[in-house]
Amino acid sequence: SQVTRMINVLTVGISFGLLNYDLKLVDNAVKAVFAEKPKVIDMNLYALRTAYDYARENFSTNFNHSLLATSVKEPRIFISGNQAVAIGKVLGGCRIQTYYPITPAADESEHIEAHEILKTTKADVPAGVVVVQTEDEIAAINMASGAALTGARASTSTSGPGFSLMVEGLSWAGMNEVPVVITYYQRGAPSTGLPTRHGQDDLRFAIHAGHGEFPRIVLASGDIQECFYDAITAFNYAEKFQLPVIHLIDKALANSSQTMPVFDISKIRIFRGEILDESELEGISEYKRFAFTESGVSPRVVLGTRGAVHWYAGDEHNEVGHISEESQNRTRMMEKRMRKLETIDKEVPLEEKINFFGNRDAEYLIVSWGSPKGAIIEAMERLAEEGFSIGFLQVRMVHPLPAKPLIGILQKAEKRIDVEMNFSGQLGGIIMEKTGVHMDFQILKYNGRPMTTTEVYNALKLILMGKAPKRQVLTYGS
């Protein structure tokens, strides 16, 4: 029936009626949602207003909460993490997006597809993004790698089970120094796990996935704004250092929506790295795609460039790309590729690798990554009102880990608190492995529900009061 079809709008009307929210603003939202379906706008507005009035007349006097509109000066948007990544990719120059449908990654690709025809500053210059739903994740990673070799900024998007299938293709991209981006949306694991729930279980998997060793960057966003800018930065890193970049996002961020200021596109910078054109190849008798360099990064060309014949293969290769199992070449090629990690460590500014909040001289230091950021900051604000001083180190580039700067920050604190949404405290273990600095306390959660401010506050308060065990497991959420 029509009433059943409008149950969501009726629920919205009841909710905002109880909260005494401005009905005009809700009216505008309904009109925006159904803008492409004008025939259903009137009946949904009727349902909204009927439910709103009913709630106001029958329940409002017994409801003690209200939601008042606030005035803001800057333009704002209401956006989800998936949408922020999608918009970031498009503005960052992504022109090929491949995917196989999986929760919670598919929403990103579908958003790009819905806006794939782009307006440009030149009316006669068409532009767009090619979005391809592939037959499986193996095809998705390989198609994205192929597109990247032609010079397009290319990416794929997936979650844990899909990333498992991509691993051989990821290794191929690592061997061939392909600048491809993989947006990895974590959810509850292992196996199918909790497909519609949250998790941070895949950090070590993202860092180590693939047979053999090859360089990669793993970048973890902590809020929706970071999702947007990191989506752009991931392409810059991929092309500058010629390697796969894995952009890690928690499901809690992907499917959360919030109102925020419009992204500042003046901050967007696009760096494509060293790409040779035909004129720069003149006089070169043999182009060496994998030339040995001090930085590990070789001058690259896009496929089809005149005068730049070279080969790509899954086998080890020489500087031109021909298959080679010669021992000295193997040693030099391995060292060339892995040397990129040292180059990244030197060339990427520290402010792009970590964030710090609170008191740098505090006795207690929180260490975390990803979506717990919001709950941690709000809990710190509550504790500050009670006179407690805490520092918070958010690690954004989790691989390669900026070990030397972290040692100085970590050793300055008397007590270090690892806050993560996995069973073992994976980041804490990685920090111990790379720096030798251990975590004194763990606050962990792995029930598939995001961390809340209240439970993080309670756990931190116990530590600050000297009443906490070494390991606390949070369980809020139904």
C-alpha positions in Angstrom: 0.0 0.0 0.0 1.0 3.7 -0.3 1.1 4.0 3.5 3.7 1.1 3.7 5.7 2.8 1.0 5.9 5.9 3.0 6.7 4.3 6.4 10.2 5.9 6.4 8.8 9.4 5.9 6.2 8.8 8.6 8.9 7.7 11.0 10.9 10.9 10.2 7.8 13.0 10.8 7.2 11.4 14.2 10.9 11.8 15.2 11.2 15.4 14.3 7.8 16.2 15.8 9.0 14.8 19.1 12.2 16.8 18.8 10.3 20.0 17.9 12.5 20.5 14.9 11.7 23.2 12.3 9.2 21.5 9.9 10.3 23.8 7.0 13.8 22.3 7.1 12.4 18.8 7.0 10.1 19.7 4.1 13.1 21.0 2.2 15.0 17.7 2.8 12.1 15.6 1.5 11.8 17.8 -1.6 15.5 17.4 -2.2 15.4 13.6 -1.8 12.5 13.2 -4.2 13.6 15.9 -6.6 13.8 13.4 -9.5 10.3 12.0 -8.6 8.0 15.0 -8.5 4.9 12.8 -8.5 5.7 11.4 -5.1 6.7 14.6 -3.4 3.2 15.8 -2.5 2.1 12.5 -0.9 5.4 12.3 1.1 5.0 15.8 2.3 1.5 15.0 3.4 2.7 11.9 5.2 5.5 13.9 6.8 3.3 16.7 8.1 0.5 14.4 9.3 3.0 12.4 11.4 4.8 15.5 12.6 1.5 17.1 13.8 0.4 13.9 15.4 3.6 13.7 17.4 3.4 17.3 18.5 -0.2 17.1 19.6 0.0 13.8 21.4 3.6 13.3 22.8 5.6 16.5 22.8 4.7 17.5 26.3 6.1 14.3 27.7 9.3 14.3 25.7 12.2 16.2 27.3 14.6 16.5 24.3 14.6 19.0 21.5 16.7 19.6 18.4 17.1 23.2 17.5 18.5 24.6 14.3 21.8 26.3 14.5 23.0 29.3 12.4 26.2 28.8 10.4 28.0 31.3 8.2 29.8 28.9 5.8 28.0 26.6 3.3 27.7 23.0 4.5 27.0 19.6 3.1 25.5 16.4 4.6 27.7 13.6 3.4 28.7 10.0 4.1 32.2 8.5 4.2 31.6 6.6 1.0 30.5 9.8 -0.8 33.5 11.8 0.5 35.8 9.2 -0.9 34.0 9.1 -4.2 34.1 12.9 -4.6 37.7 13.0 -3.5 38.6 10.5 -6.1 36.9 12.3 -8.9 38.4 15.7 -7.9 41.8 13.9 -7.5 41.7 12.9 -11.1 40.4 9.3 -10.9 39.2 8.4 -14.4 38.9 4.6 -14.0 37.1 2.9 -11.1 36.6 -0.8 -11.0 34.7 -2.9 -8.5 32.7 -6.0 -7.7 29.7 -5.3 -5.4 30.5 -5.9 -1.7 29.4 -4.3 1.5 30.3 -1.5 2.4 32.5 -0.6 -0.6 29.9 -0.7 -3.4 28.2 2.6 -2.4 31.3 4.5 -3.3 31.5 3.1 -6.9 27.7 3.6 -7.3 28.1 7.3 -6.2 30.8 7.8 -8.8 28.8 6.1 -11.5 25.8 8.3 -10.7 28.0 11.4 -11.4 30.4 10.0 -14.0 29.7 12.7 -16.6 31.7 15.7 -15.4 31.3 19.4 -16.1 34.6 21.2 -16.9 35.6 24.8 -17.0 35.8 24.5 -20.8 32.3 23.8 -22.1 33.6 22.1 -25.3 35.8 19.7 -23.4 33.9 16.5 -22.2 35.1 14.6 -19.2 34.0 11.6 -17.2 34.9 8.6 -15.1 34.7 5.1 -16.5 33.1 2.9 -13.8 33.3 -0.8 -14.5 31.5 -3.5 -12.5 33.7 -6.5 -13.1 33.0 -10.2 -12.9 35.0 -10.6 -9.7 37.6 -8.9 -7.6 40.5 -10.5 -9.5 39.4 -8.8 -12.6 38.9 -5.5 -10.7 42.4 -5.2 -9.5 44.0 -6.3 -12.7 41.8 -4.0 -14.8 42.7 -1.1 -12.6 46.4 -1.9 -12.9 46.1 -2.1 -16.7 44.4 1.3 -16.7 47.1 2.8 -14.5 49.8 1.7 -16.9 48.1 3.6 -19.7 48.4 6.8 -17.7 44.9 7.0 -16.2 44.5 7.5 -12.5 42.9 4.2 -11.6 41.5 2.7 -8.5 39.4 -0.2 -7.2 37.3 -0.5 -4.1 36.5 -3.5 -2.0 36.2 -5.0 1.5 37.9 -7.9 3.3 36.7 -11.0 1.3 37.2 -9.1 -2.0 40.7 -7.9 -1.0 41.6 -11.5 -0.3 40.8 -12.3 -3.9 42.9 -9.3 -5.1 46.1 -10.4 -3.4 47.8 -12.1 -6.4 46.9 -9.0 -8.6 48.3 -6.8 -5.8 51.6 -8.7 -5.9 51.7 -8.3 -9.7 51.2 -4.5 -9.2 54.0 -4.5 -6.6 56.4 -6.4 -8.9 55.7 -4.0 -11.8 55.6 -0.8 -9.7 52.1 0.1 -10.8 50.6 3.3 -9.4 47.2 1.8 -8.5 44.9 2.7 -5.5 42.9 0.2 -3.6 40.2 1.6 -1.3 39.8 -1.0 1.4 36.6 -0.8 3.5 37.0 -2.8 6.7 34.1 -4.7 8.3 33.8 -7.4 10.9 36.0 -10.4 10.0 37.2 -13.2 9.4 35.5 -14.9 6.4 32.2 -13.3 5.6 32.2 -12.2 9.2 29.9 -9.3 10.0 29.1 -8.0 6.5 27.0 -5.1 7.8 29.0 -4.4 10.9 32.1 -2.5 11.8 35.7 -3.7 12.4 39.4 -2.8 12.4 40.7 -6.3 12.0 42.5 -6.0 8.7 45.5 -3.7 9.5 48.2 -6.4 9.4 46.5 -8.0 6.4 46.6 -4.8 4.4 50.3 -4.3 5.3 51.5 -7.8 4.5 49.0 -9.2 1.9 50.8 -10.7 -1.1 53.4 -13.4 -1.7 56.9 -12.1 -1.3 57.9 -8.6 -0.3 57.2 -5.4 -2.1 56.7 -1.8 -1.1 53.2 -0.3 -0.6 51.7 2.6 1.3 48.8 2.0 3.7 47.0 5.2 4.6 44.2 5.1 7.3 41.5 7.9 7.5 40.2 8.9 10.9 37.1 11.0 9.9 35.0 11.9 6.9 37.1 14.9 6.1 40.2 12.8 6.0 38.4 10.3 3.8 38.0 13.0 1.2 41.5 14.4 1.2 43.2 11.0 1.6 41.4 9.8 -1.5 43.3 12.4 -3.4 46.6 12.0 -1.6 46.5 8.2 -2.3 46.8 8.9 -6.0 49.6 11.4 -5.5 51.6 8.8 -3.4 50.9 6.0 -5.9 52.2 8.0 -8.9 55.0 9.8 -7.1 56.5 6.6 -5.7 55.1 4.1 -8.3 53.5 1.6 -6.1 50.1 0.3 -4.8 48.5 2.5 -2.2 45.9 1.0 0.1 43.5 3.5 1.6 42.0 1.9 4.7 38.6 3.0 5.9 36.4 1.6 8.7 32.8 0.7 8.0 31.8 3.1 10.8 33.2 6.0 8.6 32.0 4.6 5.3 28.3 4.4 6.3 28.2 7.3 8.8 26.8 10.7 7.6 27.4 14.1 9.1 27.0 17.8 8.3 30.2 19.5 7.7 31.7 22.6 5.9 32.1 22.1 2.1 35.5 20.7 1.3 38.1 23.4 0.5 39.1 22.4 -3.1 41.9 25.1 -3.1 43.9 22.6 -0.9 43.8 20.0 -3.6 47.2 19.4 -5.3 47.9 16.8 -7.9 51.4 15.3 -8.3 51.9 12.8 -11.1 55.5 11.9 -10.5 58.2 11.6 -13.1 56.6 10.7 -16.5 58.6 11.0 -19.7 57.1 12.0 -23.0 58.4 11.4 -26.5 60.6 14.5 -26.6 62.4 13.4 -23.5 63.1 10.0 -25.0 64.9 11.3 -28.0 68.5 10.1 -28.2 67.8 7.3 -25.7 68.8 4.0 -27.5 66.9 1.8 -25.0 64.3 2.9 -22.5 64.7 1.2 -19.1 61.4 1.2 -17.3 62.9 -0.3 -14.2 66.2 1.6 -14.2 68.2 1.3 -11.0 68.0 4.6 -9.2 69.1 5.9 -5.8 65.5 6.6 -4.7 64.1 3.3 -6.1 61.8 5.3 -8.4 62.4 5.0 -12.1 61.3 7.4 -14.8 58.1 6.0 -16.3 56.1 6.3 -19.5 52.5 5.5 -20.3 51.8 2.6 -22.6 52.0 3.5 -26.2 54.6 6.2 -25.9 56.7 6.3 -29.1 60.3 5.1 -28.5 59.6 3.5 -25.2 59.4 -0.2 -25.8 59.4 -2.2 -22.5 57.8 -5.2 -20.9 55.6 -6.0 -17.9 55.6 -9.6 -16.5 54.8 -11.4 -13.3 58.3 -12.8 -13.2 61.4 -11.0 -11.9 62.8 -8.8 -14.6 65.8 -6.7 -15.6 65.7 -2.9 -16.2 63.9 -3.2 -19.5 61.3 -5.6 -18.2 62.6 -8.9 -19.7 62.3 -11.9 -17.5 65.5 -12.6 -15.6 66.5 -15.1 -12.9 70.1 -13.9 -12.7 71.1 -13.6 -9.1 72.8 -10.2 -9.0 69.9 -8.7 -10.9 67.4 -10.2 -8.5 69.3 -8.7 -5.5 69.5 -5.3 -7.1 65.8 -5.3 -8.2 64.6 -6.3 -4.7 66.7 -3.6 -3.1 65.6 -1.0 -5.7 61.9 -1.6 -5.0 62.3 -1.8 -1.2 64.4 1.4 -1.2 61.1 3.3 -2.0 60.1 2.8 1.7 63.2 4.8 2.7 62.4 7.5 0.1 58.8 7.7 1.4 60.1 8.1 4.9 62.3 11.0 3.9 60.0 12.8 1.4 56.5 12.6 2.9 56.1 15.3 5.6 55.4 14.1 9.2 52.1 16.1 9.3 50.8 13.8 6.6 51.7 10.7 8.6 50.4 11.5 12.1 48.1 13.9 13.9 48.5 15.0 17.6 45.8 16.2 19.9 45.9 17.4 23.4 48.9 18.0 25.7 52.3 16.9 24.2 53.8 16.8 27.7 51.0 14.8 29.3 51.9 11.7 31.4 49.3 9.6 29.6 49.3 9.2 25.8 46.6 7.6 23.7 47.7 5.9 20.5 45.0 4.9 17.8 44.1 5.0 14.2 40.9 5.1 12.1 37.4 5.8 13.3 38.0 5.7 17.1 39.4 9.2 16.6 36.1 11.0 17.1 35.1 9.2 20.3 38.6 9.6 21.7 38.7 13.4 21.1 35.3 13.9 22.7 36.2 11.7 25.7 39.4 13.8 26.1 37.3 17.0 26.1 35.1 15.6 28.9 38.2 14.6 30.9 39.8 18.0 30.4 36.8 19.6 32.0 37.6 17.4 35.1 41.2 18.5 35.2 42.8 15.5 33.4 45.5 16.1 30.8 46.0 13.5 28.0 47.8 13.4 24.7 46.5 11.6 21.6 48.7 10.4 18.8 46.6 9.4 15.7 48.7 7.3 13.2 47.5 8.0 9.6 50.3 6.4 7.6 50.5 3.0 9.2 52.9 1.7 6.6 55.7 2.5 6.2 55.4 3.5 9.9 57.3 6.7 10.7 59.2 4.9 13.4 61.9 7.5 14.4 59.5 10.4 15.1 57.1 8.0 16.9 59.9 6.9 19.3 60.4 10.4 20.5 56.7 11.0 21.1 56.0 7.6 22.7 59.0 7.6 25.0 58.1 11.1 26.3 54.9 9.7 27.9 54.9 7.7 31.2 51.9 5.6 30.2 50.8 4.7 26.7 47.2 3.6 25.9 46.4 1.6 22.8 42.8 2.2 21.6 41.7 -0.1 18.7 38.8 -2.0 17.3 40.3 -5.4 17.0 41.1 -8.3 19.3 44.9 -8.1 19.5 45.7 -4.4 19.4 47.4 -4.7 16.0 48.8 -1.2 15.7 50.2 -1.5 19.2 52.0 -4.7 18.1 53.3 -3.1 15.0 54.6 -0.1 17.0 56.4 -2.5 19.4 57.9 -4.3 16.4 59.2 -1.2 14.7 60.1 1.0 17.7 60.6 -1.3 20.7 58.1 0.8 22.6 55.3 -1.1 24.3 51.8 -0.1 25.2 51.0 -0.1 28.9 47.2 -0.4 28.5 44.8 -1.6 25.8 41.2 -0.4 25.2 39.8 -2.7 22.6 36.4 -3.4 21.0 35.5 -6.1 18.5 31.7 -6.7 18.8 31.0 -5.1 15.4 29.8 -1.8 16.9 31.7 1.5 16.7 33.3 3.0 19.8 31.2 5.5 21.7 32.4 8.6 23.6 30.8 7.3 26.8 32.6 3.9 26.9 36.0 5.4 25.9 35.6 8.1 28.6 34.8 5.5 31.2 37.7 3.3 30.2 40.2 6.2 30.2 38.9 7.4 33.5 39.6 4.0 35.1 43.2 4.2 33.8 43.7 7.8 35.0 42.3 6.8 38.5 44.7 3.9 38.7 41.8 1.4 38.8 42.0 -0.2 35.3 43.3 -3.6 34.2 45.9 -3.7 31.5 43.3 -4.8 29.0 39.7 -3.4 28.8 37.2 -4.8 26.3 34.3 -2.4 25.4 30.9 -3.9 24.6 28.4 -1.1 24.1 26.0 -1.5 21.2 23.1 -3.9 20.6 
